[in-house]
Amino acid sequence: MPKNVPKRMVIYTKDIQNIMGKSERSARELMQKIRLMFGKLEWQYISVAEFCEYSGLDEEEVREFMDW
């Protein structure tokens, strides 16, 4: 019997590229801006919820674009 796999909590550069149609460099720059807004350090992850709050996008719609 397969286990229920929880949805991913963090967003990666590749996700932002797919969602927003940005280049890798632009996606990385956007992630830096989000880290600054939330007071995160360089190595800390960005959650899907934080990305959605920053971008104004709906979390359910964003999750549709993410690889599971």
Buried (B, 14 or more C-beta within 10 A) or exposed (E): EEEEEEEBEEBBBEBBBBBBEBEEEBBBBBBEEBBEEEEBEEEEEBBBEBBBBBBEBEEEEBBEEBEE
